[in-house]
């Protein structure tokens, strides 16, 4: 009987030790989660000063650490269940996984937009297809706005940066369309250049989207819009006069 009693005591001690070990592991796990959440802040992929590949590499490394922690959590929960101790899944890890998804999506948009803009900015101005560019920019802008709503209170500079760059581009589109107005005659270009106080060859191969931004023409978008609008009205009047003249000539011939 004493032998059986001693075995029960020994078993209880082992159980208590196992339980204590599990509870200790649970506390250590919480600390590990906190460390993982704090660690990405200084070197995390939140700022646009990083290359996309570098940012994605950091995201994947954090995700791998998160996966390891989730495995630990599953083992701890399984052990605690033996003692009827219920431990809910760690909400911070779930939130981190969601944040990583959003971050990766933002960097994907950032990379996509950079590639598109780099292609557009060096293209000859006369070859730019503004309607298509505006449509693509609008689609990308909708995607970044959707993610910005989902991350709400997180002040990620990379998200603000790409959103700001797309917004700036969208603001220049009416200017580009005004400058591409086929109604603009040489006299209008002379007036336009005098208004902005800059000399440039609007028909030259070096007159690109980048050149327009470098010249600061976006700062004169209102004046350029007025000149372009006036050119359209003048063209309408010229075409109306021409139509009347043609009608008169036809009537005289009759």
C-alpha positions as CSV (number, residue, x, y, z in Angstrom):
1,X,0.0,0.0,0.0
2,X,2.9,2.4,0.9
3,X,4.5,1.6,-2.5
4,X,1.2,2.5,-4.3
5,X,0.9,5.7,-2.2
6,X,4.4,6.7,-3.0
7,X,3.7,6.2,-6.7
8,X,0.6,8.4,-6.5
9,X,2.7,11.1,-4.8
10,X,5.4,10.8,-7.5
11,X,2.8,10.9,-10.3
12,X,1.2,14.0,-8.7
13,X,4.6,15.7,-8.5
14,X,5.4,14.9,-12.1
15,X,1.9,16.3,-13.1
16,X,2.4,19.4,-11.1
17,X,5.9,19.9,-12.5
18,X,4.5,19.4,-16.1
19,X,1.7,21.8,-15.4
20,X,4.0,24.4,-13.9
21,X,6.3,23.9,-16.9
22,X,3.4,24.5,-19.3
23,X,2.2,27.6,-17.5
24,X,5.8,28.9,-17.5
25,X,6.0,28.2,-21.3
26,X,2.7,30.0,-21.7
27,X,4.1,33.1,-20.0
28,X,7.3,32.9,-22.0
29,X,5.3,32.5,-25.2
30,X,3.4,35.8,-24.3
31,X,6.8,37.5,-23.8
32,X,8.0,36.2,-27.2
33,X,4.9,37.5,-28.9
34,X,5.4,41.0,-27.3
35,X,9.1,40.9,-28.5
36,X,8.0,40.1,-32.0
37,X,5.4,42.8,-32.0
38,X,7.9,45.4,-30.7
39,X,10.9,44.3,-32.8
40,X,9.6,45.3,-36.3
41,X,9.0,48.9,-35.3
42,X,12.5,50.3,-35.8
43,X,13.6,48.1,-38.7
44,X,10.2,47.1,-39.9
45,X,8.9,47.5,-43.5
46,X,6.8,50.6,-42.6
47,X,8.8,53.3,-44.4
48,X,9.2,53.9,-48.1
49,X,13.0,54.4,-47.8
50,X,13.4,50.6,-48.3
51,X,13.4,48.7,-51.5
52,X,10.4,46.6,-52.1
53,X,12.4,43.3,-52.2
54,X,14.0,44.3,-48.8
55,X,10.6,45.1,-47.3
56,X,9.1,41.8,-48.5
57,X,12.1,39.9,-47.1
58,X,11.5,41.5,-43.7
59,X,7.7,40.7,-43.9
60,X,8.5,37.0,-44.7
61,X,11.0,36.8,-41.8
62,X,8.4,38.2,-39.4
63,X,5.8,35.8,-40.8
64,X,8.2,32.8,-40.3
65,X,8.7,33.9,-36.6
66,X,4.9,34.2,-36.2
67,X,4.4,30.7,-37.6
68,X,6.9,29.3,-35.2
69,X,5.1,31.0,-32.3
70,X,1.8,29.6,-33.5
71,X,3.3,26.1,-33.4
72,X,4.5,26.7,-29.8
73,X,1.0,28.0,-28.9
74,X,-0.6,24.9,-30.3
75,X,1.7,22.6,-28.3
76,X,1.1,24.6,-25.1
77,X,-2.7,24.6,-25.6
78,X,-2.7,20.9,-26.2
79,X,-0.8,20.3,-22.9
80,X,-3.0,22.7,-20.9
81,X,-6.1,21.0,-22.1
82,X,-5.0,17.9,-20.2
83,X,-5.4,19.9,-17.0
84,X,-8.7,21.4,-18.3
85,X,-7.0,24.8,-18.6
86,X,-8.4,26.6,-21.7
87,X,-6.1,29.2,-23.3
88,X,-7.6,31.2,-26.1
89,X,-5.6,31.8,-29.3
90,X,-3.3,34.9,-28.9
91,X,-5.2,37.9,-30.5
92,X,-1.9,39.8,-31.0
93,X,-0.5,37.0,-33.3
94,X,-3.8,37.0,-35.2
95,X,-3.6,40.8,-35.5
96,X,0.0,40.6,-36.6
97,X,-0.7,38.1,-39.4
98,X,-3.5,40.5,-40.7
99,X,-1.1,43.4,-40.5
100,X,1.5,41.5,-42.5
101,X,-1.1,40.8,-45.2
102,X,-1.9,44.5,-45.4
103,X,1.8,45.5,-45.5
104,X,2.6,43.0,-48.2
105,X,-0.4,44.4,-50.3
106,X,0.8,48.0,-49.8
107,X,4.4,47.1,-50.9
108,X,2.9,45.3,-54.0
109,X,1.0,48.5,-54.9
110,X,4.1,50.6,-54.2
111,X,6.2,48.4,-56.6
112,X,3.4,48.4,-59.2
113,X,3.0,52.2,-59.1
114,X,6.7,52.9,-59.2
115,X,7.1,50.7,-62.3
116,X,4.2,52.3,-64.0
117,X,5.2,55.9,-63.2
118,X,8.9,55.3,-64.2
119,X,7.6,54.1,-67.6
120,X,5.3,57.1,-68.1
121,X,7.6,59.9,-66.8
122,X,10.2,59.2,-69.5
123,X,7.8,58.6,-72.3
124,X,7.5,61.4,-75.0
125,X,4.7,63.8,-74.0
126,X,3.0,63.6,-77.4
127,X,2.8,59.7,-77.1
128,X,1.1,59.7,-73.7
129,X,-2.3,58.1,-73.6
130,X,-3.9,60.1,-70.8
131,X,-7.3,58.3,-70.6
132,X,-5.6,55.0,-70.1
133,X,-3.1,56.5,-67.5
134,X,-6.0,58.1,-65.6
135,X,-8.0,54.8,-65.5
136,X,-5.0,52.8,-64.2
137,X,-4.2,55.5,-61.6
138,X,-7.8,55.5,-60.4
139,X,-7.8,51.7,-60.0
140,X,-4.6,51.8,-58.0
141,X,-5.8,54.7,-55.9
142,X,-9.0,52.7,-55.0
143,X,-6.9,49.8,-53.8
144,X,-4.7,51.9,-51.6
145,X,-7.7,53.7,-50.1
146,X,-9.4,50.4,-49.3
147,X,-6.3,49.2,-47.4
148,X,-5.9,52.5,-45.7
149,X,-9.4,52.2,-44.3
150,X,-8.7,48.6,-43.1
151,X,-5.5,49.6,-41.3
152,X,-7.2,52.7,-39.8
153,X,-5.1,53.9,-36.8
154,X,-1.7,52.5,-38.1
155,X,0.4,55.3,-39.3
156,X,2.5,53.5,-41.9
157,X,4.6,56.0,-43.8
158,X,4.8,53.7,-46.9
159,X,1.0,53.7,-47.2
160,X,0.8,57.5,-46.9
161,X,3.7,57.8,-49.4
162,X,2.3,55.7,-52.2
163,X,-1.2,57.2,-51.6
164,X,0.3,60.8,-51.8
165,X,2.3,59.9,-55.0
166,X,-0.8,58.6,-56.8
167,X,-2.8,61.6,-55.6
168,X,-0.2,64.0,-56.9
169,X,-0.3,62.2,-60.3
170,X,-4.1,62.4,-60.4
171,X,-3.9,66.1,-59.8
172,X,-1.5,66.6,-62.8
173,X,-3.8,64.7,-65.2
174,X,-6.1,67.7,-66.0
175,X,-3.0,69.7,-66.6
176,X,-1.6,67.0,-69.0
177,X,-5.0,66.9,-70.9
178,X,-5.0,70.7,-71.2
179,X,-1.4,70.6,-72.6
180,X,-2.4,67.9,-75.1
181,X,-5.4,69.9,-76.3
182,X,-5.2,69.8,-80.1
183,X,-6.8,73.3,-80.2
184,X,-3.5,74.8,-78.9
185,X,-1.9,76.9,-81.7
186,X,1.6,78.4,-81.7
187,X,0.3,81.7,-80.4
188,X,-1.2,79.8,-77.4
189,X,2.1,78.1,-76.6
190,X,3.8,81.5,-76.7
191,X,1.2,82.9,-74.3
192,X,1.5,79.8,-72.1
193,X,5.4,80.0,-71.9
194,X,5.1,83.7,-71.0
195,X,2.6,82.9,-68.3
196,X,4.8,80.3,-66.6
197,X,8.0,82.3,-67.3
198,X,9.8,79.2,-68.7
199,X,11.2,78.3,-72.1
200,X,10.8,74.8,-73.4
201,X,10.2,72.9,-76.7
202,X,6.8,71.3,-76.3
203,X,7.4,69.3,-79.5
204,X,10.8,68.0,-78.5
205,X,11.5,64.4,-77.5
206,X,12.8,65.7,-74.1
207,X,9.4,67.2,-73.3
208,X,8.2,64.4,-71.0
209,X,6.0,64.0,-68.0
210,X,9.1,64.3,-65.8
211,X,10.1,67.5,-67.5
212,X,6.6,69.0,-67.0
213,X,6.9,68.3,-63.2
214,X,10.6,69.6,-63.2
215,X,9.5,72.8,-64.9
216,X,6.8,73.2,-62.2
217,X,4.0,73.6,-64.7
218,X,1.6,72.0,-62.2
219,X,1.9,75.2,-60.2
220,X,0.3,77.1,-63.1
221,X,-2.5,74.5,-63.8
222,X,-5.3,77.1,-63.5
223,X,-3.7,79.6,-66.0
224,X,-2.8,76.8,-68.4
225,X,-6.4,75.5,-68.1
226,X,-7.7,79.0,-69.0
227,X,-5.4,79.2,-72.0
228,X,-6.4,75.7,-73.2
229,X,-10.1,76.5,-72.6
230,X,-9.8,79.7,-74.6
231,X,-8.0,77.8,-77.4
232,X,-11.0,75.4,-77.6
233,X,-13.5,78.2,-77.8
234,X,-11.5,80.0,-80.5
235,X,-11.3,76.8,-82.5
236,X,-15.1,76.3,-82.2
237,X,-15.6,79.9,-83.5
238,X,-13.2,79.3,-86.4
239,X,-15.0,76.1,-87.3
240,X,-18.4,77.8,-87.1
241,X,-17.2,80.6,-89.3
242,X,-15.7,78.1,-91.8
243,X,-19.0,76.2,-91.8
244,X,-21.0,79.4,-92.5
245,X,-18.6,80.4,-95.3
246,X,-18.9,77.0,-96.9
247,X,-22.7,77.2,-96.7
248,X,-22.7,80.7,-98.4
249,X,-20.3,79.5,-101.1
250,X,-22.6,76.6,-101.8
251,X,-25.7,78.9,-102.0
252,X,-23.9,81.3,-104.3
253,X,-22.9,78.4,-106.6
254,X,-26.6,77.4,-106.7
